[in-house]
Amino acid sequence: MKYTLKNEKIERYNDADSFSFPKYTSQLINWANQNAQGTRPVVVGQLSELFPEFIASGEEITIENWKKWYTKKYPRRF
């Protein structure tokens, strides 16, 4: 099963504002995250393993249910 989320939908789901950053900001953020290793599977989990587990839990597939399920499984990571 393949899901595609556009940035506009993610902004709406998170009730977030759209921001415009100065030139090179995204490169600096990516570089900082790369150095901090903040998105490694050991830190946030491996989505290719977690999402099938979430689906198998029987919960309705919604952003809210995913967030509840994930924070229950990893309470200190969210």
C-alpha positions as CSV (number, residue, x, y, z in Angstrom):
1,M,0.0,0.0,0.0
2,K,1.4,3.4,-1.0
3,Y,0.5,6.7,0.6
4,T,1.4,10.1,-0.8
5,L,1.2,13.3,1.3
6,K,1.7,16.7,-0.2
7,N,3.2,19.5,2.0
8,E,-0.1,21.4,1.8
9,K,-2.0,18.4,3.4
10,I,0.7,18.0,6.1
11,E,0.4,21.6,7.0
12,R,-3.4,21.2,7.3
13,Y,-3.1,18.0,9.3
14,N,-0.7,19.7,11.7
15,D,-2.7,22.9,11.7
16,A,0.6,24.6,10.8
17,D,1.4,27.9,9.0
18,S,3.3,28.0,5.8
19,F,6.7,29.6,6.1
20,S,9.1,31.1,3.7
21,F,12.7,30.8,4.7
22,P,15.8,32.7,3.5
23,K,18.0,31.1,0.9
24,Y,20.1,28.1,2.0
25,T,18.1,27.7,5.2
26,S,16.9,24.2,4.3
27,Q,20.5,23.1,3.5
28,L,21.6,24.3,6.9
29,I,18.8,22.5,8.7
30,N,19.5,19.3,6.8
31,W,23.2,19.6,7.6
32,A,22.5,20.2,11.3
33,N,20.1,17.2,11.4
34,Q,22.7,15.0,9.6
35,N,25.3,15.9,12.2
36,A,22.8,15.3,15.1
37,Q,21.6,12.1,13.5
38,G,18.1,13.0,14.6
39,T,16.2,11.0,12.1
40,R,18.0,7.7,12.4
41,P,15.8,4.6,12.8
42,V,17.3,4.0,16.3
43,V,16.0,7.4,17.3
44,V,12.5,7.5,15.7
45,G,11.9,3.9,14.7
46,Q,11.9,2.3,11.2
47,L,8.7,3.4,9.5
48,S,8.7,0.4,7.1
49,E,8.4,-1.8,10.2
50,L,6.2,0.5,12.4
51,F,3.4,1.3,9.9
52,P,2.5,-2.3,9.1
53,E,2.5,-2.9,12.9
54,F,0.1,0.0,13.3
55,I,-2.2,-1.3,10.6
56,A,-2.2,-4.8,12.3
57,S,-3.3,-3.1,15.5
58,G,-6.8,-2.7,14.1
59,E,-6.9,1.1,14.6
60,E,-8.5,3.2,12.0
61,I,-5.8,4.7,9.8
62,T,-5.8,8.4,10.7
63,I,-3.2,10.9,11.7
64,E,-4.6,11.2,15.2
65,N,-4.6,7.4,15.7
66,W,-1.1,7.1,14.4
67,K,0.1,9.8,16.7
68,K,-1.6,8.1,19.7
69,W,-0.2,4.6,18.8
70,Y,3.3,6.0,18.1
71,T,3.5,8.0,21.4
72,K,2.2,5.0,23.3
73,K,4.9,2.8,21.8
74,Y,7.7,5.5,22.1
75,P,6.5,7.9,24.8
76,R,9.8,9.8,25.1
77,R,10.4,10.3,21.4
78,F,7.6,12.6,20.4
